[in-house]
């Protein structure tokens, strides 16, 4: 039977991780495992994970998002792999709908959902005041409908589902983009070069709090990191990733 490995890199922010995992446990109705990759948290994250039914990869220090994801991918046993930010809250039928999209044709390689907070085509404007209202909204939104699947040139890494077959073909995330930004654009570009299609599952809604770890570093530092990794992408591929948005 098919199983999805849900890989969650995390660094402190235990409250977010707890909410993320609780939503997965509540709303996921297809086989899955959770792989938490901890980047040296000091807030009780390790103790929490040890009490949960998760695969735990504990790193001694903060290695950044791409490297943590790669550790998780190596530890994962699923036939599908899903990179999930620790500040994402999932909803009813989220994974089943995304899997329907992923396996709609052999050439689909990566799928992402709609969300309240993302760059590009995946963001959707919705009015909900709290997480109870979000779940009510998502329950009405997450009705399986292939007519709502949208071809895309990039999928944002906040909730990033792909086939193991794709990873076997194009490899892991490129760690030159550590601690984060543009590693998802890079992976999407590599997938497209290998002939795979990318789809936005427009029948799936998740909530994203948004850039919690990076925000704490300060806006100026974050802006410098984004600019630096933008130039790394351009140097690697000779194309402007902003044209994919």
Backbone as CSV, one residue per row, in Angstrom:
resi,resn,N_x,N_y,N_z,CA_x,CA_y,CA_z,C_x,C_y,C_z
1,UNK,0.844,-1.204,0.000,0.000,0.000,0.000,0.873,1.245,0.000
2,UNK,0.440,2.240,-0.723,1.131,3.516,-0.787,1.118,4.216,0.573
3,UNK,2.219,4.882,0.909,2.297,5.656,2.143,3.062,6.940,1.871
4,UNK,2.629,8.020,2.495,3.273,9.317,2.327,4.122,9.641,3.546
5,UNK,5.368,9.984,3.319,6.245,10.475,4.388,6.129,11.985,4.456
6,UNK,5.656,12.492,5.599,5.492,13.932,5.819,6.701,14.416,6.615
7,UNK,7.552,15.189,5.964,8.828,15.593,6.553,8.719,17.031,7.033
8,UNK,8.929,17.236,8.331,8.758,18.555,8.942,10.081,19.004,9.558
9,UNK,10.808,19.892,8.901,11.989,20.492,9.542,11.506,21.498,10.589
10,UNK,12.204,21.569,11.714,11.759,22.489,12.763,12.940,23.010,13.556
11,UNK,12.790,24.229,14.055,13.791,24.844,14.937,13.049,25.672,15.979
12,UNK,13.020,25.138,17.212,12.207,25.726,18.268,10.756,25.834,17.784
13,UNK,10.011,26.871,18.173,8.607,27.023,17.727,7.783,25.766,18.047
14,UNK,7.917,25.252,19.280,7.217,24.018,19.648,5.705,24.152,19.516
15,UNK,5.159,25.321,19.852,3.711,25.488,19.763,3.225,25.302,18.324
16,UNK,3.986,25.845,17.363,3.617,25.669,15.960,3.707,24.204,15.554
17,UNK,4.788,23.545,15.941,4.965,22.129,15.587,3.840,21.284,16.175
18,UNK,3.480,21.562,17.408,2.404,20.802,18.051,1.084,20.978,17.290
19,UNK,0.785,22.213,16.901,-0.450,22.466,16.149,-0.404,21.790,14.780
20,UNK,0.773,21.835,14.140,0.955,21.202,12.834,0.699,19.697,12.908
21,UNK,1.321,19.035,13.873,1.190,17.582,13.998,-0.219,17.193,14.420
22,UNK,-0.812,17.972,15.317,-2.177,17.668,15.749,-3.144,17.711,14.576
23,UNK,-2.972,18.687,13.688,-3.845,18.781,12.518,-3.631,17.599,11.579
24,UNK,-2.386,17.187,11.385,-2.112,16.009,10.549,-2.829,14.791,11.119
25,UNK,-2.684,14.595,12.435,-3.306,13.431,13.078,-4.833,13.479,12.989
26,UNK,-5.387,14.657,13.027,-6.844,14.814,13.034,-7.442,14.671,11.645
27,UNK,-6.754,15.193,10.642,-7.389,15.371,9.337,-6.809,14.511,8.210
28,UNK,-5.862,13.646,8.494,-5.268,12.835,7.432,-5.893,11.447,7.433
29,UNK,-6.468,11.062,6.305,-7.186,9.794,6.229,-6.587,8.839,5.199
30,UNK,-5.316,9.070,4.834,-4.567,8.123,4.013,-3.302,7.741,4.778
31,UNK,-2.684,6.596,4.465,-1.521,6.153,5.227,-0.373,7.155,5.166
32,UNK,0.249,7.400,6.323,1.348,8.367,6.379,2.282,8.041,7.540
33,UNK,3.467,8.600,7.464,4.370,8.671,8.601,4.828,10.123,8.720
34,UNK,5.172,10.533,9.931,5.702,11.868,10.168,7.183,11.743,10.497
35,UNK,8.000,12.498,9.774,9.442,12.552,10.033,9.758,13.983,10.461
36,UNK,10.113,14.166,11.730,10.493,15.488,12.224,12.019,15.582,12.216
37,UNK,12.525,16.625,11.576,13.970,16.871,11.581,14.205,18.110,12.431
38,UNK,14.795,17.902,13.595,14.999,19.010,14.523,16.378,19.620,14.339
39,UNK,16.395,20.936,14.184,17.629,21.676,13.906,18.278,22.229,15.177
40,UNK,18.332,21.413,16.223,18.997,21.858,17.453,18.114,22.694,18.348
41,UNK,16.828,22.372,18.437,15.902,23.140,19.272,16.256,23.028,20.751
42,UNK,15.885,24.062,21.497,16.180,24.105,22.938,14.906,24.390,23.744
43,UNK,13.749,24.168,23.132,12.490,24.569,23.765,11.588,23.393,24.130
44,UNK,12.147,22.186,24.204,11.339,21.017,24.542,10.838,20.249,23.346
45,UNK,11.248,20.655,22.143,10.801,19.970,20.928,11.189,18.493,20.944
46,UNK,12.415,18.196,21.354,12.888,16.806,21.363,12.026,15.958,22.291
47,UNK,11.790,16.434,23.512,10.974,15.675,24.465,9.581,15.435,23.912
48,UNK,9.012,16.450,23.281,7.678,16.298,22.683,7.688,15.206,21.614
49,UNK,8.674,15.259,20.735,8.722,14.293,19.629,8.948,12.874,20.123
50,UNK,9.712,12.728,21.177,9.980,11.391,21.710,8.724,10.734,22.270
51,UNK,7.739,11.538,22.618,6.482,11.009,23.148,5.454,10.758,22.052
52,UNK,5.774,11.179,20.824,4.854,11.034,19.708,5.280,9.864,18.808
53,UNK,4.339,9.437,17.973,4.645,8.375,17.014,5.221,8.996,15.745
54,UNK,6.426,9.518,15.870,7.091,10.142,14.728,8.497,9.570,14.599
55,UNK,9.023,9.650,13.386,10.451,9.387,13.170,11.169,10.693,13.473
56,UNK,12.143,10.651,14.377,12.849,11.865,14.785,14.295,11.828,14.311
57,UNK,14.685,12.862,13.581,16.085,13.074,13.216,16.531,14.309,13.982
58,UNK,17.475,14.145,14.896,17.906,15.238,15.762,19.296,15.707,15.348
59,UNK,19.363,16.944,14.868,20.639,17.532,14.471,21.177,18.392,15.619
60,UNK,22.495,18.458,15.773,23.062,19.170,16.921,22.980,20.682,16.823
61,UNK,22.710,21.190,15.635,22.680,22.635,15.432,21.748,22.934,14.270
62,UNK,21.465,24.214,14.058,20.565,24.618,12.980,21.297,24.556,11.650
63,UNK,20.958,23.560,10.842,21.602,23.364,9.540,20.828,24.042,8.407
64,UNK,19.682,24.635,8.727,18.892,25.281,7.689,17.884,24.340,7.065
65,UNK,16.984,24.910,6.271,15.856,24.159,5.724,16.268,23.104,4.694
66,UNK,17.069,23.441,3.680,17.375,22.415,2.665,18.103,21.202,3.238
67,UNK,19.082,21.449,4.098,19.836,20.319,4.648,18.956,19.477,5.564
68,UNK,18.120,20.137,6.377,17.211,19.388,7.245,16.246,18.543,6.415
69,UNK,15.719,19.127,5.351,14.824,18.360,4.465,15.544,17.129,3.914
70,UNK,16.781,17.289,3.528,17.518,16.162,2.955,17.725,15.051,3.975
71,UNK,18.011,15.406,5.222,18.096,14.384,6.266,16.760,13.652,6.393
72,UNK,15.667,14.410,6.335,14.354,13.792,6.434,14.043,12.898,5.255
73,UNK,14.405,13.339,4.062,14.169,12.530,2.867,14.930,11.216,2.933
74,UNK,16.143,11.266,3.471,16.946,10.039,3.595,16.347,9.084,4.626
75,UNK,15.666,9.623,5.631,15.071,8.789,6.680,13.672,8.300,6.321
76,UNK,13.081,8.875,5.292,11.691,8.578,4.935,11.569,7.234,4.232
77,UNK,10.442,6.574,4.433,10.210,5.273,3.801,9.015,5.275,2.863
78,UNK,8.350,6.415,2.705,7.137,6.471,1.909,7.371,6.441,0.412
79,UNK,6.317,6.067,-0.306,6.356,6.102,-1.770,6.099,7.511,-2.284
80,UNK,5.506,8.358,-1.416,5.398,9.786,-1.699,6.095,10.540,-0.576
81,UNK,6.610,11.702,-0.922,7.377,12.508,0.019,6.764,13.899,0.060
82,UNK,6.551,14.407,1.262,5.907,15.707,1.401,6.701,16.562,2.390
83,UNK,7.281,17.637,1.884,7.981,18.596,2.737,6.958,19.579,3.267
84,UNK,6.892,19.713,4.598,5.862,20.546,5.222,6.503,21.479,6.233
85,UNK,6.244,22.780,6.070,6.720,23.739,7.055,6.038,23.487,8.397
86,UNK,6.754,23.777,9.486,6.174,23.541,10.813,5.080,24.550,11.157
87,UNK,4.919,25.599,10.336,3.884,26.603,10.594,2.705,26.472,9.632
88,UNK,2.489,25.252,9.156,1.343,24.951,8.286,0.333,24.120,9.075
89,UNK,-0.941,24.439,8.905,-2.027,23.673,9.519,-2.864,23.076,8.392
90,UNK,-2.973,21.753,8.381,-3.705,21.069,7.314,-5.174,20.927,7.687
91,UNK,-5.941,20.325,6.792,-7.400,20.330,6.933,-7.986,19.041,6.350
92,UNK,-9.287,18.906,6.433,-9.955,17.681,5.982,-9.635,17.372,4.519
93,UNK,-9.326,16.101,4.268,-9.110,15.571,2.912,-7.909,16.205,2.198
94,UNK,-7.077,16.924,2.930,-5.970,17.648,2.284,-5.060,16.708,1.512
95,UNK,-4.625,15.621,2.172,-3.646,14.748,1.534,-4.285,13.881,0.461
96,UNK,-5.471,13.384,0.699,-6.155,12.569,-0.309,-6.337,13.354,-1.600
97,UNK,-6.743,14.611,-1.485,-6.936,15.434,-2.676,-5.627,15.687,-3.412
98,UNK,-4.563,15.961,-2.649,-3.272,16.208,-3.287,-2.734,14.948,-3.961
99,UNK,-2.963,13.798,-3.343,-2.517,12.537,-3.951,-3.287,12.251,-5.236
100,UNK,-4.567,12.563,-5.255,-5.341,12.396,-6.495,-4.728,13.209,-7.620
101,UNK,-4.313,14.416,-7.297,-3.680,15.277,-8.290,-2.320,14.729,-8.709
102,UNK,-1.539,14.277,-7.727,-0.185,13.776,-8.009,-0.219,12.570,-8.939
103,UNK,-1.209,11.699,-8.760,-1.271,10.470,-9.547,-2.271,10.558,-10.703
104,UNK,-2.653,11.783,-11.061,-3.594,11.940,-12.178,-2.971,11.529,-13.507
105,UNK,-1.647,11.739,-13.657,-0.910,11.213,-14.813,0.497,10.846,-14.356
106,UNK,1.164,10.035,-15.149,2.526,9.634,-14.798,3.487,10.814,-14.781
107,UNK,3.206,11.843,-15.568,4.158,12.939,-15.735,4.035,14.007,-14.664
108,UNK,3.016,13.928,-13.807,2.941,14.888,-12.704,3.990,14.498,-11.668
109,UNK,4.848,15.457,-11.307,5.925,15.163,-10.360,5.772,15.822,-9.012
110,UNK,5.220,17.055,-8.976,5.111,17.830,-7.736,3.733,18.485,-7.675
111,UNK,3.161,18.479,-6.476,1.853,19.096,-6.254,1.920,19.959,-4.997
112,UNK,1.242,21.103,-5.028,1.098,21.954,-3.853,-0.343,22.409,-3.709
113,UNK,-0.756,22.864,-2.518,-2.132,23.287,-2.270,-2.326,24.784,-2.485
114,UNK,-3.545,25.225,-2.302,-3.841,26.633,-2.120,-3.603,27.004,-0.651
115,UNK,-3.326,28.272,-0.398,-3.091,28.708,0.973,-3.319,30.205,1.099
116,UNK,-3.407,30.662,2.320,-3.602,32.081,2.596,-2.320,32.889,2.468
117,UNK,-1.140,32.211,2.539,0.126,32.949,2.602,1.178,32.218,1.786
118,UNK,1.466,32.756,0.615,2.518,32.193,-0.245,2.780,33.189,-1.357
119,UNK,3.922,33.067,-1.974,4.186,33.872,-3.163,3.591,33.170,-4.378
120,UNK,3.156,33.975,-5.344,2.719,33.394,-6.602,1.287,32.899,-6.610
121,UNK,1.036,31.925,-7.468,-0.317,31.498,-7.817,-1.040,30.742,-6.708
122,UNK,-0.318,30.232,-5.722,-0.971,29.394,-4.715,-1.747,30.194,-3.681
123,UNK,-1.418,31.469,-3.529,-2.115,32.275,-2.530,-3.536,32.573,-2.983
124,UNK,-4.459,32.486,-2.031,-5.863,32.772,-2.306,-6.403,33.612,-1.161
125,UNK,-7.223,34.578,-1.499,-7.791,35.473,-0.491,-9.059,34.846,0.091
126,UNK,-9.030,34.584,1.389,-10.175,34.017,2.080,-10.345,34.727,3.418
127,UNK,-11.575,34.854,3.857,-11.851,35.533,5.120,-12.200,34.506,6.191
128,UNK,-11.278,34.292,7.129,-11.584,33.506,8.317,-10.825,34.121,9.492
129,UNK,-11.473,34.152,10.641,-10.920,34.893,11.764,-10.007,34.090,12.662
130,UNK,-10.288,32.786,12.807,-9.466,31.943,13.667,-9.375,30.556,13.037
131,UNK,-8.708,29.646,13.730,-8.461,28.337,13.129,-9.729,27.490,13.054
132,UNK,-10.683,27.707,13.944,-11.963,26.999,13.810,-12.671,27.421,12.531
133,UNK,-12.661,28.726,12.269,-13.260,29.218,11.026,-12.478,28.726,9.810
134,UNK,-11.151,28.634,9.949,-10.365,28.091,8.839,-10.800,26.669,8.521
135,UNK,-10.949,25.842,9.538,-11.319,24.443,9.291,-12.718,24.347,8.689
136,UNK,-13.624,25.215,9.092,-14.958,25.231,8.486,-14.870,25.636,7.014
137,UNK,-14.044,26.642,6.735,-13.855,27.084,5.354,-13.224,25.978,4.513
138,UNK,-12.188,25.344,5.072,-11.481,24.286,4.345,-12.373,23.081,4.090
139,UNK,-13.275,22.780,5.021,-14.181,21.642,4.836,-15.050,21.848,3.595
140,UNK,-15.464,23.086,3.355,-16.258,23.386,2.165,-15.381,23.489,0.915
141,UNK,-14.142,23.931,1.113,-13.211,24.146,-0.006,-12.663,22.826,-0.550
142,UNK,-12.354,21.891,0.348,-11.621,20.677,-0.025,-12.535,19.583,-0.571
143,UNK,-13.265,19.920,-1.602,-14.105,18.947,-2.318,-13.360,18.574,-3.591
144,UNK,-13.026,17.293,-3.726,-12.195,16.845,-4.843,-12.781,17.278,-6.185
145,UNK,-11.962,17.976,-6.979,-12.439,18.520,-8.252,-11.263,18.726,-9.203
146,UNK,-11.021,17.764,-10.099,-9.894,17.892,-11.038,-9.956,19.152,-11.895
147,UNK,-11.126,19.735,-12.062,-11.243,20.964,-12.848,-10.515,22.127,-12.190
148,UNK,-10.205,21.991,-10.892,-9.531,23.055,-10.149,-8.014,22.855,-10.084
149,UNK,-7.503,21.792,-10.700,-6.055,21.604,-10.741,-5.460,22.546,-11.788
150,UNK,-4.390,23.209,-11.423,-3.812,24.248,-12.272,-2.355,23.918,-12.575
151,UNK,-1.993,23.931,-13.841,-0.596,23.742,-14.236,0.229,24.935,-13.747
152,UNK,1.400,24.664,-13.196,2.251,25.721,-12.656,3.696,25.507,-13.072
153,UNK,4.480,26.557,-12.970,5.913,26.476,-13.256,6.730,26.350,-11.982
154,UNK,6.093,26.602,-10.849,6.766,26.431,-9.554,5.724,26.109,-8.500
155,UNK,6.158,25.372,-7.491,5.358,25.084,-6.308,6.164,25.567,-5.106
156,UNK,5.526,26.302,-4.215,6.214,26.823,-3.035,6.431,25.689,-2.034
157,UNK,7.594,25.690,-1.373,7.999,24.564,-0.543,7.288,24.418,0.782
158,UNK,6.295,25.234,1.083,5.622,25.150,2.382,4.857,23.850,2.564
159,UNK,4.349,23.281,1.470,3.613,22.012,1.479,3.828,21.415,0.099
160,UNK,4.790,20.528,-0.019,5.452,20.221,-1.288,5.469,18.712,-1.470
161,UNK,4.499,18.189,-2.217,4.309,16.746,-2.367,4.894,16.266,-3.680
162,UNK,5.709,15.217,-3.621,6.270,14.672,-4.855,6.475,13.167,-4.740
163,UNK,6.643,12.550,-5.898,6.823,11.110,-5.967,8.269,10.737,-5.650
164,UNK,8.451,9.604,-4.976,9.809,9.114,-4.720,10.556,8.907,-6.036
165,UNK,9.831,8.509,-7.037,10.414,8.328,-8.376,11.115,9.609,-8.852
166,UNK,10.517,10.761,-8.531,11.132,12.037,-8.915,12.442,12.237,-8.175
167,UNK,12.453,11.993,-6.864,13.689,12.155,-6.099,14.770,11.189,-6.584
168,UNK,14.368,9.973,-6.900,15.336,8.994,-7.402,15.970,9.479,-8.705
169,UNK,15.210,10.258,-9.457,15.715,10.719,-10.756,16.538,12.000,-10.652
170,UNK,16.070,12.983,-9.843,16.764,14.287,-9.844,17.532,14.568,-8.557
171,UNK,17.381,13.710,-7.551,18.183,13.857,-6.345,17.510,14.666,-5.246
172,UNK,18.332,15.061,-4.261,17.865,15.793,-3.085,17.838,17.298,-3.360
173,UNK,17.431,18.067,-2.361,17.486,19.523,-2.469,18.940,19.987,-2.554
174,UNK,19.160,21.103,-3.229,20.495,21.661,-3.378,20.824,22.488,-2.139
175,UNK,21.809,22.021,-1.370,22.123,22.661,-0.097,22.903,23.962,-0.248
176,UNK,23.253,24.351,-1.461,23.888,25.664,-1.638,22.917,26.779,-1.237
177,UNK,21.604,26.458,-1.189,20.603,27.468,-0.852,20.318,27.548,0.645
178,UNK,21.078,26.821,1.473,20.917,26.932,2.924,21.263,28.356,3.365
179,UNK,20.569,28.863,4.399,19.563,28.197,5.237,18.166,28.135,4.639
180,UNK,17.952,28.755,3.478,16.645,28.634,2.846,16.340,29.775,1.894
181,UNK,15.385,29.540,1.022,14.902,30.391,-0.072,15.527,29.944,-1.394
182,UNK,14.654,29.681,-2.340,14.961,29.285,-3.718,15.351,27.816,-3.874
183,UNK,15.459,27.053,-2.774,15.699,25.620,-2.939,14.476,24.947,-3.550
184,UNK,13.279,25.473,-3.264,12.063,24.911,-3.865,11.966,25.285,-5.345
185,UNK,12.307,26.539,-5.685,12.334,26.942,-7.092,13.314,26.077,-7.883
186,UNK,14.462,25.819,-7.279,15.491,25.002,-7.916,14.972,23.582,-8.165
187,UNK,14.290,23.010,-7.165,13.801,21.641,-7.309,12.723,21.562,-8.390
188,UNK,11.861,22.571,-8.416,10.822,22.612,-9.449,11.429,22.732,-10.841
189,UNK,12.443,23.557,-10.959,13.086,23.743,-12.260,13.739,22.442,-12.720
190,UNK,14.405,21.756,-11.805,15.029,20.466,-12.139,13.975,19.436,-12.537
191,UNK,12.841,19.444,-11.835,11.762,18.511,-12.174,11.230,18.791,-13.573
192,UNK,11.051,20.046,-13.899,10.549,20.404,-15.232,11.561,20.043,-16.318
193,UNK,12.848,20.253,-16.036,13.876,19.867,-17.007,13.858,18.355,-17.254
194,UNK,13.462,17.600,-16.233,13.387,16.139,-16.370,12.073,15.682,-17.005
195,UNK,11.222,16.630,-17.383,9.998,16.290,-18.098,8.759,16.155,-17.244
196,UNK,8.847,16.528,-15.967,7.689,16.398,-15.081,6.836,17.664,-15.096
197,UNK,5.546,17.484,-14.836,4.595,18.592,-14.709,4.399,18.929,-13.230
198,UNK,4.060,20.180,-12.964,3.757,20.644,-11.622,2.301,21.091,-11.588
199,UNK,1.584,20.713,-10.529,0.172,21.085,-10.420,-0.116,21.736,-9.067
200,UNK,-0.944,22.771,-9.091,-1.545,23.306,-7.880,-2.884,22.603,-7.693
201,UNK,-3.029,21.947,-6.557,-4.301,21.283,-6.242,-5.263,22.351,-5.741
202,UNK,-6.015,22.925,-6.662,-6.921,24.013,-6.322,-8.133,23.575,-5.518
203,UNK,-8.207,22.285,-5.213,-9.272,21.757,-4.362,-8.759,21.420,-2.970
204,UNK,-7.622,22.011,-2.601,-7.003,21.742,-1.296,-6.542,23.047,-0.677
205,UNK,-6.940,23.275,0.565,-6.578,24.500,1.282,-5.863,24.159,2.579
206,UNK,-4.714,24.795,2.802,-4.028,24.697,4.088,-3.778,26.116,4.602
207,UNK,-3.615,26.232,5.911,-3.275,27.528,6.510,-1.779,27.603,6.732
208,UNK,-1.198,28.758,6.391,0.243,28.981,6.568,0.442,30.251,7.382
209,UNK,1.055,30.112,8.559,1.337,31.298,9.371,2.378,32.184,8.686
210,UNK,3.422,31.555,8.112,4.310,32.292,7.235,5.615,32.780,7.805
211,UNK,6.741,32.170,7.363,8.113,32.663,7.586,8.416,32.969,9.039
212,UNK,7.938,32.120,9.944,8.123,32.406,11.362,9.592,32.409,11.778
213,UNK,10.350,31.403,11.345,11.755,31.312,11.751,12.583,32.437,11.146
214,UNK,12.344,32.726,9.859,13.133,33.754,9.195,12.803,35.149,9.727
215,UNK,11.554,35.385,10.103,11.162,36.701,10.599,11.944,37.076,11.845
216,UNK,12.228,36.097,12.692,12.920,36.388,13.942,14.350,36.854,13.710
217,UNK,14.875,36.608,12.533,16.226,37.060,12.214,16.251,38.539,11.823
218,UNK,15.082,39.121,11.601,15.017,40.513,11.199,14.833,40.652,9.701
219,UNK,14.074,41.666,9.301,13.723,41.838,7.891,14.951,42.112,7.029
220,UNK,15.874,42.934,7.530,17.050,43.280,6.723,17.889,42.046,6.419
221,UNK,18.109,41.223,7.416,18.891,40.003,7.210,18.165,39.046,6.264
222,UNK,16.856,38.966,6.415,16.076,38.101,5.538,16.149,38.588,4.095
223,UNK,16.053,39.904,3.909,16.136,40.457,2.554,17.481,40.148,1.908
224,UNK,18.559,40.238,2.694,19.901,39.924,2.172,19.996,38.464,1.759
225,UNK,19.415,37.572,2.583,19.448,36.141,2.280,18.689,35.835,0.996
226,UNK,17.491,36.423,0.858,16.692,36.204,-0.346,17.458,36.680,-1.579
227,UNK,18.078,37.849,-1.481,18.830,38.392,-2.615,20.031,37.515,-2.952
228,UNK,20.735,37.050,-1.929,21.912,36.208,-2.151,21.520,34.902,-2.857
229,UNK,20.437,34.277,-2.399,20.031,33.007,-2.996,19.399,33.195,-4.370
230,UNK,18.790,34.348,-4.600,18.324,34.677,-5.943,19.500,34.656,-6.919
231,UNK,20.596,35.274,-6.528,21.771,35.324,-7.404,22.418,33.945,-7.547
232,UNK,22.332,33.115,-6.501,22.837,31.746,-6.621,22.039,30.969,-7.664
233,UNK,20.729,31.169,-7.664,19.885,30.496,-8.658,20.238,30.962,-10.062
234,UNK,20.358,32.278,-10.233,20.686,32.829,-11.553,22.049,32.332,-12.018
235,UNK,23.021,32.304,-11.102,24.362,31.823,-11.459,24.328,30.356,-11.869
236,UNK,23.484,29.567,-11.215,23.417,28.132,-11.501,22.736,27.853,-12.836
237,UNK,21.639,28.560,-13.125,20.799,28.198,-14.254,20.818,29.225,-15.398
238,UNK,21.239,30.442,-15.120,21.228,31.453,-16.155,19.836,31.945,-16.504
239,UNK,18.884,31.758,-15.598,17.524,32.238,-15.806,17.046,32.945,-14.535
240,UNK,16.060,33.808,-14.693,15.491,34.553,-13.587,14.310,33.769,-13.005
241,UNK,14.414,33.279,-11.763,13.319,32.469,-11.212,12.023,33.264,-11.020
242,UNK,12.122,34.577,-11.000,10.914,35.380,-10.814,9.977,35.264,-12.011
243,UNK,10.497,34.820,-13.130,9.642,34.627,-14.313,8.737,33.391,-14.156
244,UNK,9.001,32.560,-13.130,8.200,31.353,-12.928,6.988,31.622,-12.043
245,UNK,6.943,32.778,-11.380,5.883,33.039,-10.409,4.550,33.241,-11.141
